[in-house]
Amino acid sequence: MISPIDPDFYFHPKASQKNGWTKEALMALPEDQRPTMKVAWQRFLKWIETISDQKETPVILCAFNGFKFDFLLLTYHLNHYE
């Protein structure tokens, strides 16, 4: 599931270059289509939990730039929103 997130924090212009979204475009979406990071994080954790409950193997997250960006960002949000 892919969901835009309400940019309720600083939105660096270089992020737009990478993902194609601007803060203005995100804010133009209806609220129910752009959850806050806290809500999106809770949904992500619920999704991981659901997958884990359905299978007896561990969930493995893969990312092209995981150790330099993605996993750092996930760790930050895990610590910030838990």
Secondary structure, 3 states (H helix, E strand, C coil): CCCCCCCCCCCCHHHHHHHCCCHHHHHHCCHHHCCCHHHHHHHHHHHHHHHHHHCCCCCCCCCCCHHHHHHHHHHHHHHHHC
